[in-house]
Structure formats: structure tokens, C-alpha cells
């Protein structure tokens, strides 16, 4: 596995393939509390702000670890995601995020920006948390809230799985069929 540390040493950018001995998400845990974000390395994905906020938090909470996942094969990406305690999507531009839906389907509590299709998936305070794009204090508060509250993480995990089921192919076919039938 290729790992690159930021200048501060706070974030792992995982690119390429993982080590051959990695078999499950449990083997991937690198700290007591792992935060994951993913996406292309473009400015509107907000990785810089996420890294800065997590670096600040790490000064008080050294067990927090940030992993920025990029360019991993799908099965390895899902293993890292499954090993996470929290998923962040700090994006200024998003249609309908498959990464957010995948995190919720796996049962990883999520924090996402109130942008694009994210509010269609996350109902703030019910199955995840919504924040403003690159709003450092909102992001910090959301991370701390979930870091400190295991019961809330469990609740978001369970409700996130339920939410993700609504977006599976069969469910969308059934909903489309109901709309078409109602038009007849």
C-alpha cells in the first residue's frame, strides 16, 4: 500500500493497492478513531479544510486519525471504509454522492455538506449530520459530537443502513413503477 503523509503527518492518502495481507476492514484500523473521506483531489472536495480541522483536533485527541482515500480499487476502498468510525464528505459541488451512500450502507456514520443531493440522503440529526461547505467550526463541532457520543454514532449507523436501502435498484424501480401506474 502506498501511503503519503501530509507535511504535518496527520493524514494518510492511500493510493494504489493495499498490502496483500489485508483481508478485512478490521485489519485496516490504524487508530482508536478513524475518520475517512474520499474523492478526486480537486479543490471543491474540501480535503484541505478537513485535514486542517482534524489536525487541530488531533492535538487534543491524539487517537483521531484521518485517511483520505483516492484511486483505490473498489474492494480495497470498501475495506477501508468499513474500518472507519466516521465518514466525511466536505464538498462544495456534488450531484448524488455514491461514496456517501456506500458509507451509510456499510453502517459508517456520516457528516456531509448541505450541497446537491446530500440532503436527500442525510436528514440532519436523524441519520447523519449536515454542515456548510468548508465551515471549519461546523465541521469541528460535528466531528467532536460524533467522536464523543458512541450512542449517536450507533444510531446514525443503523438509520444510515435503513436509508441506503431506499436507494437500491429494486426500490427505485418499484418507485418508478408506482409513479407510472398512477399516471394511467
Secondary structure, DSSP 8 states (H G I E B T S, - for coil): -EEEE-TTS-EEEEES---TT--SGGGG--SSEEEEEES-S-GGG-HHHHHHHHHHHHHH-TTEEEEEE-S--HHHHHHHHHT-SEEEE--SS-SS-HHHHHHHHHT--EEEES-TTHHHH--BTTTBEEE-TT-HHHHHHHHHHHHH-HHHHHHHHHHHHHHHHTTSHHHHHHHHHHHHHHH-
